[in-house]
Amino acid sequence: EFSERRKHVVEFNAKHRFKKRGLAAIPSKFGISFTFRTFNQAGALVMVYIDGSVLVTHGGVEMGQGLHTKMEQVAATALQVPLSLVRVSETSSDKVPNASPTAASASSDMYGMAILDACSALNERLNPYR
């Protein structure tokens, strides 16, 4: 895919005298965000109730960046339920202990994958009843 994209960049640059495009690839030595490996962990608790509603608790802190909304969307998609049935509980260390810092957009990836993992386990258990 890189070589194909590079070809399009070269073609674009040949056609445009003043406007140019570029392409870069940056290797990463560390994990998703933090250089201290223990910080690159996340946990989530997903509960499905008898009425079909879903309560999600994760270790990320919502501070206006839309983290809870993203996590609701992950759970709704993974469990194949309407978004209106999913709610996120406020972060609490008695539900999800040892949470990583909420920083640098890493929380969306880390906690999203933790919720996806929890929902995958629930889907396996719920499949016989669907």
N, CA, C and O atoms as a GROMACS GRO file, in nm:
protein
  520
    1GLU      N    1   0.082  -0.119   0.000
    1GLU     CA    2   0.000   0.000   0.000
    1GLU      C    3   0.087   0.126   0.000
    1GLU      O    4   0.050   0.226  -0.062
    2PHE      N    5   0.200   0.123   0.068
    2PHE     CA    6   0.288   0.240   0.072
    2PHE      C    7   0.335   0.279  -0.069
    2PHE      O    8   0.332   0.396  -0.106
    3SER      N    9   0.378   0.180  -0.146
    3SER     CA   10   0.428   0.211  -0.280
    3SER      C   11   0.318   0.267  -0.370
    3SER      O   12   0.344   0.355  -0.452
    4GLU      N   13   0.196   0.220  -0.354
    4GLU     CA   14   0.083   0.271  -0.431
    4GLU      C   15   0.054   0.417  -0.393
    4GLU      O   16   0.031   0.501  -0.479
    5ARG      N   17   0.055   0.444  -0.264
    5ARG     CA   18   0.031   0.581  -0.217
    5ARG      C   19   0.144   0.673  -0.262
    5ARG      O   20   0.121   0.788  -0.300
    6ARG      N   21   0.266   0.623  -0.257
    6ARG     CA   22   0.383   0.701  -0.300
    6ARG      C   23   0.371   0.738  -0.448
    6ARG      O   24   0.406   0.849  -0.488
    7LYS      N   25   0.321   0.644  -0.529
    7LYS     CA   26   0.302   0.669  -0.671
    7LYS      C   27   0.204   0.784  -0.693
    7LYS      O   28   0.227   0.869  -0.779
    8HIS      N   29   0.094   0.788  -0.617
    8HIS     CA   30  -0.004   0.895  -0.629
    8HIS      C   31   0.055   1.030  -0.587
    8HIS      O   32   0.024   1.133  -0.647
    9VAL      N   33   0.140   1.029  -0.486
    9VAL     CA   34   0.204   1.153  -0.442
    9VAL      C   35   0.296   1.206  -0.551
    9VAL      O   36   0.295   1.326  -0.580
   10VAL      N   37   0.376   1.120  -0.612
   10VAL     CA   38   0.467   1.161  -0.719
   10VAL      C   39   0.388   1.218  -0.836
   10VAL      O   40   0.426   1.320  -0.893
   11GLU      N   41   0.278   1.153  -0.873
   11GLU     CA   42   0.194   1.201  -0.983
   11GLU      C   43   0.135   1.338  -0.951
   11GLU      O   44   0.135   1.428  -1.036
   12PHE      N   45   0.084   1.354  -0.829
   12PHE     CA   46   0.026   1.481  -0.788
   12PHE      C   47   0.131   1.591  -0.794
   12PHE      O   48   0.106   1.699  -0.848
   13ASN      N   49   0.249   1.565  -0.738
   13ASN     CA   50   0.355   1.666  -0.734
   13ASN      C   51   0.403   1.704  -0.874
   13ASN      O   52   0.442   1.818  -0.897
   14ALA      N   53   0.400   1.609  -0.968
   14ALA     CA   54   0.441   1.638  -1.106
   14ALA      C   55   0.341   1.732  -1.175
   14ALA      O   56   0.378   1.810  -1.262
   15LYS      N   57   0.214   1.725  -1.135
   15LYS     CA   58   0.108   1.806  -1.197
   15LYS      C   59   0.091   1.943  -1.133
   15LYS      O   60   0.032   2.032  -1.194
   16HIS      N   61   0.142   1.961  -1.013
   16HIS     CA   62   0.120   2.086  -0.939
   16HIS      C   63   0.253   2.153  -0.907
   16HIS      O   64   0.340   2.095  -0.840
   17ARG      N   65   0.267   2.275  -0.955
   17ARG     CA   66   0.394   2.344  -0.938
   17ARG      C   67   0.415   2.396  -0.796
   17ARG      O   68   0.525   2.387  -0.742
   18PHE      N   69   0.309   2.451  -0.734
   18PHE     CA   70   0.326   2.515  -0.604
   18PHE      C   71   0.270   2.433  -0.487
   18PHE      O   72   0.318   2.444  -0.375
   19LYS      N   73   0.171   2.354  -0.514
   19LYS     CA   74   0.112   2.272  -0.408
   19LYS      C   75   0.172   2.132  -0.414
   19LYS      O   76   0.166   2.066  -0.518
   20LYS      N   77   0.227   2.088  -0.305
   20LYS     CA   78   0.295   1.958  -0.302
   20LYS      C   79   0.239   1.871  -0.190
   20LYS      O   80   0.181   1.921  -0.093
   21ARG      N   81   0.257   1.741  -0.206
   21ARG     CA   82   0.217   1.644  -0.105
   21ARG      C   83   0.338   1.559  -0.067
   21ARG      O   84   0.435   1.550  -0.142
   22GLY      N   85   0.329   1.497   0.048
   22GLY     CA   86   0.436   1.410   0.093
   22GLY      C   87   0.380   1.288   0.162
   22GLY      O   88   0.259   1.277   0.184
   23LEU      N   89   0.468   1.197   0.195
   23LEU     CA   90   0.427   1.072   0.259
   23LEU      C   91   0.539   1.032   0.354
   23LEU      O   92   0.657   1.041   0.319
   24ALA      N   93   0.503   0.989   0.473
   24ALA     CA   94   0.605   0.953   0.572
   24ALA      C   95   0.566   0.825   0.643
   24ALA      O   96   0.447   0.793   0.655
   25ALA      N   97   0.665   0.753   0.689
   25ALA     CA   98   0.646   0.634   0.772
   25ALA      C   99   0.736   0.650   0.894
   25ALA      O  100   0.856   0.674   0.880
   26ILE      N  101   0.679   0.637   1.011
   26ILE     CA  102   0.756   0.659   1.134
   26ILE      C  103   0.752   0.532   1.218
   26ILE      O  104   0.645   0.491   1.264
   27PRO      N  105   0.867   0.470   1.240
   27PRO     CA  106   0.869   0.351   1.326
   27PRO      C  107   0.851   0.389   1.472
   27PRO      O  108   0.887   0.500   1.512
   28SER      N  109   0.797   0.300   1.550
   28SER     CA  110   0.774   0.325   1.692
   28SER      C  111   0.845   0.219   1.774
   28SER      O  112   0.829   0.099   1.751
   29LYS      N  113   0.922   0.265   1.870
   29LYS     CA  114   0.995   0.172   1.956
   29LYS      C  115   0.910   0.126   2.073
   29LYS      O  116   0.927   0.015   2.123
   30PHE      N  117   0.820   0.212   2.118
   30PHE     CA  118   0.745   0.186   2.239
   30PHE      C  119   0.603   0.140   2.206
   30PHE      O  120   0.565   0.128   2.090
   31GLY      N  121   0.527   0.115   2.310
   31GLY     CA  122   0.389   0.072   2.295
   31GLY      C  123   0.299   0.184   2.247
   31GLY      O  124   0.344   0.276   2.179
   32ILE      N  125   0.175   0.175   2.282
   32ILE     CA  126   0.076   0.266   2.231
   32ILE      C  127   0.102   0.411   2.268
   32ILE      O  128   0.076   0.501   2.188
   33SER      N  129   0.152   0.437   2.388
   33SER     CA  130   0.168   0.576   2.428
   33SER      C  131   0.278   0.596   2.530
   33SER      O  132   0.364   0.683   2.511
   34PHE      N  133   0.278   0.520   2.634
   34PHE     CA  134   0.368   0.544   2.745
   34PHE      C  135   0.495   0.460   2.734
   34PHE      O  136   0.490   0.344   2.692
   35THR      N  137   0.606   0.519   2.771
   35THR     CA  138   0.732   0.446   2.764
   35THR      C  139   0.747   0.346   2.878
   35THR      O  140   0.824   0.250   2.867
   36PHE      N  141   0.674   0.366   2.987
   36PHE     CA  142   0.674   0.270   3.097
   36PHE      C  143   0.567   0.166   3.066
   36PHE      O  144   0.447   0.197   3.067
   37ARG      N  145   0.609   0.044   3.039
   37ARG     CA  146   0.521  -0.058   2.983
   37ARG      C  147   0.396  -0.085   3.067
   37ARG      O  148   0.290  -0.113   3.011
   38THR      N  149   0.407  -0.077   3.196
   38THR     CA  150   0.292  -0.104   3.283
   38THR      C  151   0.178  -0.007   3.257
   38THR      O  152   0.061  -0.041   3.278
   39PHE      N  153   0.210   0.114   3.212
   39PHE     CA  154   0.105   0.212   3.184
   39PHE      C  155   0.024   0.178   3.059
   39PHE      O  156  -0.085   0.231   3.040
   40ASN      N  157   0.076   0.090   2.974
   40ASN     CA  158   0.006   0.052   2.852
   40ASN      C  159  -0.089  -0.065   2.878
   40ASN      O  160  -0.086  -0.166   2.807
   41GLN      N  161  -0.172  -0.050   2.978
   41GLN     CA  162  -0.270  -0.153   3.010
   41GLN      C  163  -0.404  -0.086   3.037
   41GLN      O  164  -0.410   0.032   3.072
   42ALA      N  165  -0.509  -0.160   3.020
   42ALA     CA  166  -0.641  -0.104   3.043
   42ALA      C  167  -0.735  -0.214   3.088
   42ALA      O  168  -0.714  -0.332   3.060
   43GLY      N  169  -0.838  -0.176   3.158
   43GLY     CA  170  -0.938  -0.271   3.204
   43GLY      C  171  -1.077  -0.216   3.181
   43GLY      O  172  -1.097  -0.095   3.172
   44ALA      N  173  -1.172  -0.307   3.171
   44ALA     CA  174  -1.312  -0.266   3.151
   44ALA      C  175  -1.403  -0.370   3.214
   44ALA      O  176  -1.371  -0.489   3.216
   45LEU      N  177  -1.515  -0.324   3.265
   45LEU     CA  178  -1.619  -0.410   3.319
   45LEU      C  179  -1.745  -0.382   3.238
   45LEU      O  180  -1.793  -0.269   3.234
   46VAL      N  181  -1.798  -0.485   3.173
   46VAL     CA  182  -1.918  -0.470   3.090
   46VAL      C  183  -2.025  -0.561   3.146
   46VAL      O  184  -2.006  -0.682   3.157
   47MET      N  185  -2.140  -0.502   3.180
   47MET     CA  186  -2.251  -0.579   3.235
   47MET      C  187  -2.372  -0.569   3.142
   47MET      O  188  -2.409  -0.461   3.098
   48VAL      N  189  -2.431  -0.684   3.113
   48VAL     CA  190  -2.552  -0.689   3.030
   48VAL      C  191  -2.667  -0.730   3.121
   48VAL      O  192  -2.661  -0.832   3.189
   49TYR      N  193  -2.771  -0.649   3.121
   49TYR     CA  194  -2.886  -0.675   3.207
   49TYR      C  195  -2.997  -0.748   3.132
   49TYR      O  196  -2.997  -0.755   3.009
   50ILE      N  197  -3.089  -0.802   3.206
   50ILE     CA  198  -3.197  -0.886   3.151
   50ILE      C  199  -3.283  -0.810   3.050
   50ILE      O  200  -3.339  -0.871   2.959
   51ASP      N  201  -3.294  -0.676   3.065
   51ASP     CA  202  -3.373  -0.597   2.971
   51ASP      C  203  -3.294  -0.561   2.844
   51ASP      O  204  -3.346  -0.492   2.756
   52GLY      N  205  -3.170  -0.608   2.836
   52GLY     CA  206  -3.087  -0.583   2.718
   52GLY      C  207  -2.999  -0.459   2.730
   52GLY      O  208  -2.916  -0.434   2.643
   53SER      N  209  -3.016  -0.384   2.838
   53SER     CA  210  -2.931  -0.266   2.855
   53SER      C  211  -2.791  -0.309   2.897
   53SER      O  212  -2.771  -0.418   2.952
   54VAL      N  213  -2.695  -0.222   2.871
   54VAL     CA  214  -2.554  -0.253   2.894
   54VAL      C  215  -2.492  -0.139   2.975
   54VAL      O  216  -2.510  -0.021   2.943
   55LEU      N  217  -2.419  -0.176   3.079
   55LEU     CA  218  -2.346  -0.078   3.158
   55LEU      C  219  -2.197  -0.106   3.143
   55LEU      O  220  -2.151  -0.218   3.167
   56VAL      N  221  -2.123  -0.005   3.104
   56VAL     CA  222  -1.979  -0.017   3.080
   56VAL      C  223  -1.906   0.069   3.182
   56VAL      O  224  -1.940   0.186   3.203
   57THR      N  225  -1.805   0.012   3.244
   57THR     CA  226  -1.714   0.088   3.330
   57THR      C  227  -1.573   0.064   3.280
   57THR      O  228  -1.534  -0.051   3.256
   58HIS      N  229  -1.497   0.169   3.266
   58HIS     CA  230  -1.358   0.156   3.222
   58HIS      C  231  -1.272   0.251   3.304
   58HIS      O  232  -1.325   0.330   3.382
   59GLY      N  233  -1.143   0.244   3.288
   59GLY     CA  234  -1.053   0.324   3.370
   59GLY      C  235  -1.023   0.462   3.319
   59GLY      O  236  -0.953   0.538   3.386
   60GLY      N  237  -1.073   0.498   3.202
   60GLY     CA  238  -1.044   0.629   3.144
   60GLY      C  239  -1.128   0.739   3.207
   60GLY      O  240  -1.238   0.714   3.257
   61VAL      N  241  -1.075   0.859   3.205
   61VAL     CA  242  -1.144   0.974   3.263
   61VAL      C  243  -1.201   1.061   3.151
   61VAL      O  244  -1.128   1.104   3.061
   62GLU      N  245  -1.331   1.086   3.158
   62GLU     CA  246  -1.397   1.174   3.062
   62GLU      C  247  -1.375   1.318   3.106
   62GLU      O  248  -1.416   1.358   3.215
   63MET      N  249  -1.310   1.396   3.020
   63MET     CA  250  -1.287   1.538   3.051
   63MET      C  251  -1.316   1.625   2.930
   63MET      O  252  -1.246   1.722   2.901
   64GLY      N  253  -1.423   1.586   2.860
   64GLY     CA  254  -1.467   1.665   2.746
   64GLY      C  255  -1.415   1.619   2.612
   64GLY      O  256  -1.447   1.681   2.510
   65GLN      N  257  -1.337   1.514   2.608
   65GLN     CA  258  -1.280   1.468   2.482
   65GLN      C  259  -1.367   1.363   2.413
   65GLN      O  260  -1.332   1.316   2.305
   66GLY      N  261  -1.480   1.327   2.474
   66GLY     CA  262  -1.572   1.232   2.412
   66GLY      C  263  -1.537   1.087   2.436
   66GLY      O  264  -1.585   0.999   2.363
   67LEU      N  265  -1.455   1.059   2.536
   67LEU     CA  266  -1.410   0.922   2.562
   67LEU      C  267  -1.528   0.830   2.593
   67LEU      O  268  -1.536   0.720   2.538
   68HIS      N  269  -1.619   0.874   2.679
   68HIS     CA  270  -1.733   0.787   2.714
   68HIS      C  271  -1.821   0.757   2.592
   68HIS      O  272  -1.869   0.645   2.576
   69THR      N  273  -1.840   0.856   2.507
   69THR     CA  274  -1.920   0.835   2.386
   69THR      C  275  -1.854   0.731   2.296
   69THR      O  276  -1.921   0.643   2.243
   70LYS      N  277  -1.724   0.742   2.280
   70LYS     CA  278  -1.651   0.644   2.198
   70LYS      C  279  -1.664   0.504   2.257
   70LYS      O  280  -1.680   0.407   2.183
   71MET      N  281  -1.655   0.493   2.389
   71MET     CA  282  -1.662   0.362   2.454
   71MET      C  283  -1.803   0.304   2.442
   71MET      O  284  -1.819   0.182   2.427
   72GLU      N  285  -1.905   0.388   2.448
   72GLU     CA  286  -2.042   0.342   2.425
   72GLU      C  287  -2.055   0.287   2.284
   72GLU      O  288  -2.118   0.183   2.262
   73GLN      N  289  -1.996   0.356   2.188
   73GLN     CA  290  -2.004   0.312   2.048
   73GLN      C  291  -1.932   0.179   2.028
   73GLN      O  292  -1.981   0.093   1.954
   74VAL      N  293  -1.819   0.161   2.093
   74VAL     CA  294  -1.746   0.034   2.083
   74VAL      C  295  -1.832  -0.079   2.138
   74VAL      O  296  -1.846  -0.183   2.073
   75ALA      N  297  -1.889  -0.060   2.256
   75ALA     CA  298  -1.970  -0.164   2.319
   75ALA      C  299  -2.094  -0.195   2.236
   75ALA      O  300  -2.128  -0.312   2.215
   76ALA      N  301  -2.163  -0.092   2.188
   76ALA     CA  302  -2.284  -0.112   2.109
   76ALA      C  303  -2.254  -0.190   1.981
   76ALA      O  304  -2.328  -0.281   1.944
   77THR      N  305  -2.147  -0.154   1.915
   77THR     CA  306  -2.109  -0.222   1.791
   77THR      C  307  -2.069  -0.366   1.820
   77THR      O  308  -2.112  -0.458   1.749
   78ALA      N  309  -1.988  -0.386   1.922
   78ALA     CA  310  -1.939  -0.521   1.953
   78ALA      C  311  -2.052  -0.614   1.997
   78ALA      O  312  -2.053  -0.732   1.962
   79LEU      N  313  -2.146  -0.561   2.074
   79LEU     CA  314  -2.257  -0.644   2.124
   79LEU      C  315  -2.376  -0.646   2.028
   79LEU      O  316  -2.473  -0.719   2.051
   80GLN      N  317  -2.369  -0.566   1.923
   80GLN     CA  318  -2.477  -0.558   1.824
   80GLN      C  319  -2.610  -0.518   1.888
   80GLN      O  320  -2.713  -0.581   1.867
   81VAL      N  321  -2.602  -0.410   1.967
   81VAL     CA  322  -2.722  -0.355   2.030
   81VAL      C  323  -2.730  -0.207   1.994
   81VAL      O  324  -2.629  -0.147   1.958
   82PRO      N  325  -2.849  -0.148   2.004
   82PRO     CA  326  -2.861  -0.005   1.976
   82PRO      C  327  -2.780   0.077   2.076
   82PRO      O  328  -2.770   0.041   2.194
   83LEU      N  329  -2.723   0.185   2.030
   83LEU     CA  330  -2.644   0.273   2.116
   83LEU      C  331  -2.725   0.324   2.235
   83LEU      O  332  -2.670   0.348   2.342
   84SER      N  333  -2.855   0.339   2.216
   84SER     CA  334  -2.941   0.390   2.323
   84SER      C  335  -2.948   0.296   2.444
   84SER      O  336  -2.989   0.338   2.552
   85LEU      N  337  -2.909   0.170   2.426
   85LEU     CA  338  -2.912   0.074   2.537
   85LEU      C  339  -2.781   0.071   2.617
   85LEU      O  340  -2.773   0.003   2.720
   86VAL      N  341  -2.680   0.144   2.572
   86VAL     CA  342  -2.549   0.139   2.637
   86VAL      C  343  -2.525   0.266   2.717
   86VAL      O  344  -2.547   0.377   2.669
   87ARG      N  345  -2.480   0.249   2.840
   87ARG     CA  346  -2.444   0.360   2.927
   87ARG      C  347  -2.305   0.335   2.984
   87ARG      O  348  -2.264   0.221   3.005
   88VAL      N  349  -2.232   0.445   3.008
   88VAL     CA  350  -2.100   0.435   3.070
   88VAL      C  351  -2.110   0.492   3.211
   88VAL      O  352  -2.158   0.603   3.232
   89SER      N  353  -2.064   0.414   3.306
   89SER     CA  354  -2.058   0.458   3.444
   89SER      C  355  -1.933   0.543   3.462
   89SER      O  356  -1.833   0.523   3.393
   90GLU      N  357  -1.937   0.636   3.554
   90GLU     CA  358  -1.819   0.717   3.582
   90GLU      C  359  -1.705   0.628   3.629
   90GLU      O  360  -1.727   0.524   3.691
   91THR      N  361  -1.584   0.670   3.601
   91THR     CA  362  -1.465   0.594   3.638
   91THR      C  363  -1.457   0.578   3.789
   91THR      O  364  -1.474   0.673   3.865
   92SER      N  365  -1.431   0.455   3.830
   92SER     CA  366  -1.423   0.426   3.972
   92SER      C  367  -1.322   0.314   3.995
   92SER      O  368  -1.330   0.209   3.932
   93SER      N  369  -1.228   0.337   4.085
   93SER     CA  370  -1.122   0.238   4.106
   93SER      C  371  -1.171   0.113   4.178
   93SER      O  372  -1.099   0.013   4.183
   94ASP      N  373  -1.293   0.116   4.234
   94ASP     CA  374  -1.345  -0.008   4.292
   94ASP      C  375  -1.402  -0.100   4.185
   94ASP      O  376  -1.422  -0.219   4.211
   95LYS      N  377  -1.427  -0.048   4.067
   95LYS     CA  378  -1.475  -0.130   3.956
   95LYS      C  379  -1.361  -0.171   3.863
   95LYS      O  380  -1.349  -0.288   3.826
   96VAL      N  381  -1.276  -0.075   3.827
   96VAL     CA  382  -1.162  -0.100   3.738
   96VAL      C  383  -1.038  -0.040   3.806
   96VAL      O  384  -1.009   0.078   3.788
   97PRO      N  385  -0.967  -0.121   3.884
   97PRO     CA  386  -0.850  -0.069   3.956
   97PRO      C  387  -0.726  -0.056   3.867
   97PRO      O  388  -0.721  -0.111   3.757
   98ASN      N  389  -0.629   0.019   3.917
   98ASN     CA  390  -0.499   0.034   3.852
   98ASN      C  391  -0.507   0.086   3.710
   98ASN      O  392  -0.439   0.035   3.620
   99ALA      N  393  -0.590   0.186   3.688
   99ALA     CA  394  -0.607   0.242   3.554
   99ALA      C  395  -0.485   0.323   3.513
   99ALA      O  396  -0.419   0.386   3.595
  100SER      N  397  -0.458   0.320   3.384
  100SER     CA  398  -0.349   0.401   3.328
  100SER      C  399  -0.393   0.546   3.319
  100SER      O  400  -0.513   0.574   3.319
  101PRO      N  401  -0.299   0.638   3.311
  101PRO     CA  402  -0.336   0.779   3.296
  101PRO      C  403  -0.416   0.804   3.168
  101PRO      O  404  -0.392   0.739   3.065
  102THR      N  405  -0.508   0.896   3.176
  102THR     CA  406  -0.584   0.936   3.058
  102THR      C  407  -0.506   1.049   2.992
  102THR      O  408  -0.508   1.163   3.040
  103ALA      N  409  -0.437   1.018   2.882
  103ALA     CA  410  -0.352   1.118   2.818
  103ALA      C  411  -0.324   1.082   2.673
  103ALA      O  412  -0.325   0.964   2.636
  104ALA      N  413  -0.301   1.182   2.593
  104ALA     CA  414  -0.249   1.168   2.457
  104ALA      C  415  -0.334   1.080   2.367
  104ALA      O  416  -0.278   1.010   2.281
  105SER      N  417  -0.463   1.080   2.382
  105SER     CA  418  -0.555   1.001   2.301
  105SER      C  419  -0.533   0.851   2.312
  105SER      O  420  -0.595   0.774   2.240
  106ALA      N  421  -0.446   0.809   2.401
  106ALA     CA  422  -0.420   0.667   2.419
  106ALA      C  423  -0.540   0.596   2.480
  106ALA      O  424  -0.561   0.478   2.457
  107SER      N  425  -0.618   0.668   2.558
  107SER     CA  426  -0.731   0.606   2.628
  107SER      C  427  -0.833   0.548   2.533
  107SER      O  428  -0.889   0.442   2.559
  108SER      N  429  -0.858   0.616   2.422
  108SER     CA  430  -0.954   0.564   2.325
  108SER      C  431  -0.912   0.427   2.275
  108SER      O  432  -0.994   0.336   2.263
  109ASP      N  433  -0.784   0.412   2.245
  109ASP     CA  434  -0.732   0.284   2.196
  109ASP      C  435  -0.730   0.179   2.307
  109ASP      O  436  -0.779   0.068   2.290
  110MET      N  437  -0.671   0.216   2.420
  110MET     CA  438  -0.653   0.117   2.527
  110MET      C  439  -0.786   0.070   2.585
  110MET      O  440  -0.812  -0.050   2.593
  111TYR      N  441  -0.869   0.164   2.626
  111TYR     CA  442  -0.995   0.125   2.689
  111TYR      C  443  -1.094   0.071   2.586
  111TYR      O  444  -1.177  -0.014   2.618
  112GLY      N  445  -1.087   0.121   2.464
  112GLY     CA  446  -1.171   0.066   2.358
  112GLY      C  447  -1.141  -0.081   2.335
  112GLY      O  448  -1.233  -0.162   2.318
  113MET      N  449  -1.014  -0.117   2.334
  113MET     CA  450  -0.977  -0.258   2.315
  113MET      C  451  -1.013  -0.342   2.438
  113MET      O  452  -1.048  -0.459   2.424
  114ALA      N  453  -1.005  -0.284   2.556
  114ALA     CA  454  -1.045  -0.358   2.677
  114ALA      C  455  -1.195  -0.387   2.672
  114ALA      O  456  -1.238  -0.497   2.707
  115ILE      N  457  -1.274  -0.289   2.629
  115ILE     CA  458  -1.418  -0.309   2.616
  115ILE      C  459  -1.448  -0.410   2.506
  115ILE      O  460  -1.535  -0.495   2.523
  116LEU      N  461  -1.378  -0.401   2.396
  116LEU     CA  462  -1.397  -0.496   2.287
  116LEU      C  463  -1.365  -0.638   2.333
  116LEU      O  464  -1.436  -0.732   2.298
  117ASP      N  465  -1.260  -0.653   2.410
  117ASP     CA  466  -1.223  -0.784   2.463
  117ASP      C  467  -1.332  -0.837   2.556
  117ASP      O  468  -1.370  -0.954   2.547
  118ALA      N  469  -1.382  -0.753   2.644
  118ALA     CA  470  -1.489  -0.794   2.736
  118ALA      C  471  -1.616  -0.831   2.659
  118ALA      O  472  -1.682  -0.930   2.690
  119CYS      N  473  -1.650  -0.752   2.558
  119CYS     CA  474  -1.769  -0.780   2.478
  119CYS      C  475  -1.754  -0.909   2.398
  119CYS      O  476  -1.852  -0.981   2.378
  120SER      N  477  -1.634  -0.938   2.353
  120SER     CA  478  -1.610  -1.063   2.280
  120SER      C  479  -1.636  -1.183   2.370
  120SER      O  480  -1.695  -1.282   2.327
  121ALA      N  481  -1.591  -1.173   2.494
  121ALA     CA  482  -1.617  -1.282   2.590
  121ALA      C  483  -1.766  -1.296   2.617
  121ALA      O  484  -1.818  -1.407   2.626
  122LEU      N  485  -1.835  -1.183   2.630
  122LEU     CA  486  -1.980  -1.187   2.651
  122LEU      C  487  -2.053  -1.245   2.530
  122LEU      O  488  -2.147  -1.323   2.545
  123ASN      N  489  -2.010  -1.207   2.411
  123ASN     CA  490  -2.073  -1.260   2.290
  123ASN      C  491  -2.063  -1.411   2.283
  123ASN      O  492  -2.159  -1.479   2.245
  124GLU      N  493  -1.947  -1.465   2.319
  124GLU     CA  494  -1.931  -1.611   2.319
  124GLU      C  495  -2.031  -1.677   2.414
  124GLU      O  496  -2.088  -1.781   2.383
  125ARG      N  497  -2.052  -1.616   2.529
  125ARG     CA  498  -2.145  -1.670   2.628
  125ARG      C  499  -2.290  -1.651   2.590
  125ARG      O  500  -2.375  -1.732   2.625
  126LEU      N  501  -2.318  -1.542   2.518
  126LEU     CA  502  -2.458  -1.508   2.482
  126LEU      C  503  -2.503  -1.576   2.351
  126LEU      O  504  -2.623  -1.590   2.327
  127ASN      N  505  -2.410  -1.616   2.266
  127ASN     CA  506  -2.445  -1.672   2.135
  127ASN      C  507  -2.548  -1.785   2.143
  127ASN      O  508  -2.639  -1.788   2.060
  128PRO      N  509  -2.540  -1.878   2.237
  128PRO     CA  510  -2.642  -1.984   2.241
  128PRO      C  511  -2.784  -1.932   2.267
  128PRO      O  512  -2.881  -2.003   2.239
  129TYR      N  513  -2.798  -1.811   2.320
  129TYR     CA  514  -2.930  -1.757   2.355
  129TYR      C  515  -2.981  -1.656   2.253
  129TYR      O  516  -3.091  -1.602   2.270
  130ARG      N  517  -2.905  -1.632   2.151
  130ARG     CA  518  -2.948  -1.532   2.051
  130ARG      C  519  -3.026  -1.598   1.942
  130ARG      O  520  -3.071  -1.531   1.849
   0.00000   0.00000   0.00000
